[in-house]
């Protein structure tokens, strides 16, 4: 299959990289501001290290290069959009920087001009002195407000909006990619809030301290401390600095309106010229501009279309079957082609988020949209989230033969005793019962804070289950002249956790390759005549001595490479 390079994919990757660099700079910059809560001198002392990190050839290249690339690509994305059927969080991410750029452009120009051209050291002493100068508002739009109030307010807005734009982008990038991020999301959420709040409070504290110092200085010398600090700015820079800042402040609202106008004209253009038809089942025909993805077409028309990752090509839930017009579609880009090859899709199955037809096409979405029942139970519906979990499978050996020799009510009694023993141990070790499959049990261990603890809890539960079933067998011999034999398989890895089911039968469960591997490990107990088979990943995470196990490398169907496993004949004797 031929593949094409997707320009939008390249743009997205460049925006991610440049955005991460800028967010790192912003985080360190705001943390420096927050030190103002201690004192001005403390903030200036930290500023020395901050400038050492960024004010060198490499730092300058990364910072200014990322800034230029990010802004250019952001406007490219805005102007090339054919539809603005986007979520509220995406609207916030779009609008925040456009508003903040009003003051950020002034901030960047002033800092670059003073430091790079005139060699002025931008200290917090100078910054707060300028912010407190007793002069009229520098903005022609709000002439009556004092300068120090205007500067403080615009700093707060700029900080919150730029930081908000960055963390929204980071969250959207990591939530479907990083297990660590999802596991520790509350920590990240705390950082998202504390950094800008501390920075704004630190800036206000610095203004307050400088104001007090200025008052004392005035009482002692009758001088103006703020103006004397302002005199550190070379006189020759005034003719460049202040006119440009005034022009930005005056004309940026018109630039903002110009951006909006260009967007509107572009939307009119793509909606009036070069339209094609996307045909859906039940005779729904949607007219869209050329180059719009099929997923966007569904959103424009209000047609429910599942898309777990939000249309970024990170899942296959939006996939469609091309009913007609296969010869008219673009070749899959490298990213989509790798997914098609990995999952073995036919040529007529494509990802709706990546499929951008230029001629009429008929498609059939292959996944039904989420049901009302699921939407009512969870805001993410069928989308789920990626998470690292430890999966345990337990199964009774030859229970079918045993049940054939017993009365039905006796079988129910035996199963309930077995379920009770296993269920109590699993829950007492921070696991949760996922489902009962005949005489089998699937359990998930994800209740602890770390993968290591979850792994250790699962192995501890396996040991206790082995011991408890042996105790149960002592009673079974007396009551039924039978013994229960069992096998346990344990594996860990990334899974998709979500609400799944239909109608009223909707439960939270996990799916993925690693769930299948855990099930296959449990089945190996039959071959090895053992009670426990556990993968190397679990054993290493739990920090259990592997010498008490028998190790072997095996091939798992559907998985490249070998998997090292460890088996144990009597799990109750396991040393933890």
Protein Blocks (a to p, Z undefined) as FASTA:
>chain_A
ZZdddfklmmmmmmmmmmmmmmmmmmmmmmmmmmmmmommlmmmmmmmmmmmmmcfklmm
mmmmmmmmmmmmmmmmmmmpcbfcdcfklmmmmmmmmmmmmmmmmmmmmmmmmmmmnopa
cdfklmmmmmmoccddfbfklmmbcfklmmmmmmmmmmmmmmmmmmmmmmmmmmmmmmkl
mmmmmmmmmmmmmmmmmmmmmmmmmmmmmmmmmmmmmmmnopafklmmmmmpcfklmmmm
mmmmmmmmmmmmmmmmmmmmmmmmmmmmmmmgopacdddehhiacdddehiafklmmmmn
opacddfknonopacklpccdfbhklmpccddfklmmmmmmnopafkbccfklmccfbdc
ddddfbdcddfklmmmpmnlmnopaddddddddddehklmmmmmpcfklmmmmmmmmmmm
mmmmmmmnopacfbdehjaccdddfkbmbfklmmmmmmmmmmmmmmmmmmmmmmmmmmno
pacdddddddddddddddedehjlccdddedjklmmmmmmmmmmmmnopabdcdfklmmm
nopafklpccdddddehiacjddddddfblmlpcZZ
